[in-house]
Each structure stands twice: as C-alpha cells, then as structure tokens.
C-alpha cells in the first residue's frame, strides 16, 4: 500500500471479531491506521500495540509479510 486511501480500504475490509464491541473495534482500526500513517510518512510509531485480536496484526502487515510496526512493540505478536 502506498497511500492512506488504500490503507483505509484495507483496514475496513476486516470484520469485527466476536467479543469486540463497536467502540473497541474502532479503537483497533484507528491504531492500525495510525501505524500505517507513521510508516508511510516515515515517522516513529510511539505506541505499544498490545492487542489480542489477530485482525489487528493482519491490518498492519504489508503485502510481503513484513509489519509496519517493529515486532518489539507488539507485545502479543502472532506468528502469521
């Protein structure tokens, strides 16, 4: 993905996992969007990404499998 419009479409393509209410799901999507925004603008991602849903990790993964967030910032890293 090379622009934020593509990122938004990518993130919006994921369905809310069971157990996540709408507020929590919006927060997950917002953080994933912010991660991509930092990546595309070559800024540091200053947050911890300790979410438990697999969808978050898929959202912040590039097409080549690399994550846009450093692995050490993802406390609950999934081997995807």
Residue pairs with C-beta under 8 A, 6 or more apart in sequence:
1 7
1 10
1 36
1 40
1 62
1 63
2 40
3 40
4 33
4 36
4 37
4 40
7 33
7 36
7 37
7 40
8 33
10 59
11 29
11 32
11 33
11 36
11 59
12 29
14 29
14 55
14 58
14 59
15 55
16 22
16 25
17 25
17 53
17 54
17 55
20 28
20 53
28 51
28 53
28 55
28 56
28 59
29 59
31 47
31 49
31 51
31 56
32 56
32 59
32 60
34 45
34 47
35 45
35 47
35 49
35 60
35 68
35 69
36 60
36 68
37 43
38 44
38 45
38 68
39 45
39 68
39 69
45 68
45 69
45 70
45 73
47 73
48 73
48 75
49 56
49 60
49 69
49 73
49 74
49 75
50 74
50 75
50 76
51 57
51 76
52 76
54 78
54 80
57 67
57 74
57 77
57 78
57 80
58 80
60 67
60 68
60 69
61 67
61 68
61 80
62 68
65 80
67 74
71 77
